[in-house]
Amino acid sequence: MKLCQGQTWKQGPQYVRIVRLERLEVEYKSMTSLTTKEGPVQVTSKKDFCRLLKGAQLLPPPKKPAIARKAAGHATPAK
């Protein structure tokens, strides 16, 4: 399993987002709703975190709005 900071996983009725990822530990947030993004932040070992995610589904990263991409210099060239 490849873990990256910012990933969001769906585990049953809750969502788990990786807040901080280090070599041996993971800081994550458990949420019941992605819209409110409220929930406790917890720290655990990578091994225990992978056990927690067993059977969970990785959600695709949220798409950035076109305005944010242009501001960041990622505008598509005009034809």
C-alpha positions as CSV (number, residue, x, y, z in Angstrom):
1,M,0.0,0.0,0.0
2,K,1.4,3.4,-1.0
3,L,0.6,6.1,1.5
4,C,0.8,9.8,0.6
5,Q,0.0,12.9,2.6
6,G,-3.4,14.3,1.9
7,Q,-5.0,11.0,0.8
8,T,-8.6,10.4,1.9
9,W,-9.9,6.9,2.5
10,K,-13.5,5.7,3.1
11,Q,-13.8,3.2,5.8
12,G,-17.5,2.2,6.4
13,P,-19.4,5.3,7.4
14,Q,-16.3,7.4,8.2
15,Y,-13.6,9.1,6.2
16,V,-9.9,9.0,7.1
17,R,-7.5,11.7,5.8
18,I,-3.7,11.6,6.2
19,V,-2.7,14.9,7.7
20,R,1.1,14.2,8.3
21,L,3.1,11.3,7.0
22,E,6.5,10.5,8.5
23,R,8.8,7.5,8.2
24,L,7.3,5.5,11.2
25,E,4.1,7.4,12.1
26,V,1.0,8.8,10.6
27,E,-1.1,11.7,11.9
28,Y,-4.7,11.3,10.6
29,K,-8.1,12.8,10.9
30,S,-11.3,10.8,11.3
31,M,-14.4,12.5,9.9
32,T,-18.0,11.5,9.4
33,S,-18.5,14.1,6.6
34,L,-16.2,15.4,3.9
35,T,-18.1,18.7,3.7
36,T,-17.6,19.7,7.4
37,K,-14.1,18.3,7.7
38,E,-14.6,18.1,11.4
39,G,-13.1,15.3,13.5
40,P,-10.4,14.3,16.0
41,V,-6.7,14.2,14.9
42,Q,-4.9,11.1,16.0
43,V,-1.3,9.8,15.7
44,T,-0.4,6.2,15.3
45,S,2.4,4.0,13.8
46,K,2.3,3.3,10.0
47,K,1.8,-0.4,10.8
48,D,-1.3,0.3,12.9
49,F,-2.6,2.8,10.3
50,C,-2.4,0.2,7.6
51,R,-4.3,-2.2,9.8
52,L,-6.9,0.5,10.3
53,L,-7.3,0.9,6.5
54,K,-7.8,-2.8,5.8
55,G,-10.8,-3.0,3.5
56,A,-11.0,0.8,3.0
57,Q,-11.4,2.5,-0.3
58,L,-9.0,5.3,-1.5
59,L,-11.0,8.3,-2.8
60,P,-9.7,10.2,-5.8
61,P,-8.0,13.6,-5.0
62,P,-10.4,16.6,-5.2
63,K,-10.1,18.6,-8.4
64,K,-8.8,22.1,-8.1
65,P,-11.0,24.9,-9.6
66,A,-9.8,26.3,-12.9
67,I,-9.2,29.7,-11.3
68,A,-6.8,28.2,-8.8
69,R,-4.9,26.4,-11.6
70,K,-4.5,29.7,-13.6
71,A,-3.3,31.5,-10.5
72,A,-0.7,28.8,-9.9
73,G,0.6,29.2,-13.4
74,H,-0.9,26.1,-14.9
75,A,-3.1,27.7,-17.5
76,T,-3.5,25.9,-20.8
77,P,-2.1,27.7,-23.8
78,A,-4.5,29.4,-26.2
79,K,-4.9,27.9,-29.7
